[in-house]
């Protein structure tokens, strides 16, 4: 490498440890930077819109922090507008979402943890077919399932109930969770279970005392995936729920888009507020998430 | 403490017959070693006894109870696995106490038993560690400790030393033998290592292709192998085999390998008298082949002219890899032997210690 300060800077910045040519390094970084911009730009626009005063909503200004930036939209989303005598339902929606998604995740992790164990450890007729079938359910687009889901939930008389939504979410998240957990169980040596069986454990004890404690990382991942999947789900919720009191937040924030006016500022502010806890959760669990994605495939 | 009986036991996996008509009677307090090559069915035999596999036919009896349909936990056995199978999320103490806790043993009793076992095995200061913080040898001890605290009727060992390095293996071998003497319980031990079998067992069961070939004390197995497989499997280096024919010359019986002939001494010749022309396998152990210069006196010697192919100096002995015509064989000779590669010598076969096997049935003729 030459001693030219510019090239030294580039060497430091691009960290050419693999001995790639400068052109290749540049191309790689250019591609990544463009991809990042594409990914981040819409989010930044939402932040910008949420900070704009209502009268400048539709400006073409590209500044991230707009002129006359204000937190009014946030205030209104969180606490309503006393002048217009409007109350905020924001916390209600969040609570609805959390309760629906948390219950869904708990149910689907419990169901999947048990059935994945059977798929991993027992050889029974229909095992292979069952696994493939579970996988095929994941290949059908959610939109296609809407009508059958609606009919089923309607027949169960659960339209407009949180329970209906929970069931709809659980059935869609269980199959993938089973696959994730089965992959993890497969890496736990059978010897451990056999040792426990000889030590005096029943199958159930083996499962609760050996398999489950050893699977906590996989269970956490399964819970997290299930939670993330349900958290921002809109379509199914739209079909199942029609009452404001039980709206989850994706439905709730659409009430800002009324028939004649759309409160884009509040819409954006609500979106940002909702993203914060999820982002925090993501950052907190990112270490697990990354290891979780490879769970079952490389753990020797 | 209990005896163990395999009675006409069969085990099939799909269409594959893994165990064929296994009959073994293990006496109370005995140290029985099941030995055989990989895939011979010895581990399966142990797993059947543990209840980890169901038997296809026959009976397994522990004490006076048929245990065919008894769950592993109710068979009153403990097993040490090849992989140790320690619970990774539990401390050493909890690993050892696991079985006792499940059986609702009082806390004080658990503490006492784990403490005792840890002391016997010298792992008292490791009790709070997790398995991943232990070396292979320490894990091995914990696995044994977990078995001891249960005070079972029968201990099962599934190749417990095969993951240890050579030095540790020798050490653990002695410790397990000591443990057997101390606990005075029935031990059933599976290994593919004939040295382990020879050094530890009160009796050895040699298994091949799912069949019990011979069950006897180590010395008897070594001195009087019933068939070619046992003869070749027990002993290191293995017994030398020469395809041959029995020939009658005058009133002498000879073994004719094509390259050389050896006379069967009169005092051993009786069983072979009527077998003129029979195809056999002639076997002799390496230590019964001597350098002519250092051959002991008063042995029934036969001289076989051979050429040295390779020499291996071991310090206390020298292994000579020899060639005679199309036959190659190994001699374990005096370390003072001056024979070197390419030398020719009239090697001495001690004809008091030979073996003859039927070439067709592979059974010993004696």
Boltz contact constraints between the chains, C-beta under 6 A:
constraints:
  - contact:
      token1: [A, 191]
      token2: [B, 81]
      max_distance: 6.0
  - contact:
      token1: [A, 191]
      token2: [B, 83]
      max_distance: 6.0
  - contact:
      token1: [A, 191]
      token2: [B, 85]
      max_distance: 6.0
  - contact:
      token1: [A, 192]
      token2: [B, 85]
      max_distance: 6.0
  - contact:
      token1: [A, 194]
      token2: [B, 52]
      max_distance: 6.0
  - contact:
      token1: [A, 195]
      token2: [B, 85]
      max_distance: 6.0
  - contact:
      token1: [A, 197]
      token2: [B, 72]
      max_distance: 6.0
  - contact:
      token1: [A, 198]
      token2: [B, 50]
      max_distance: 6.0
  - contact:
      token1: [A, 198]
      token2: [B, 72]
      max_distance: 6.0
  - contact:
      token1: [A, 198]
      token2: [B, 79]
      max_distance: 6.0
  - contact:
      token1: [A, 199]
      token2: [B, 98]
      max_distance: 6.0
  - contact:
      token1: [A, 199]
      token2: [B, 99]
      max_distance: 6.0
  - contact:
      token1: [A, 200]
      token2: [B, 73]
      max_distance: 6.0
  - contact:
      token1: [A, 200]
      token2: [B, 99]
      max_distance: 6.0
  - contact:
      token1: [A, 200]
      token2: [B, 102]
      max_distance: 6.0
  - contact:
      token1: [A, 200]
      token2: [B, 103]
      max_distance: 6.0
  - contact:
      token1: [A, 201]
      token2: [B, 102]
      max_distance: 6.0
  - contact:
      token1: [A, 213]
      token2: [B, 89]
      max_distance: 6.0
  - contact:
      token1: [A, 214]
      token2: [B, 89]
      max_distance: 6.0
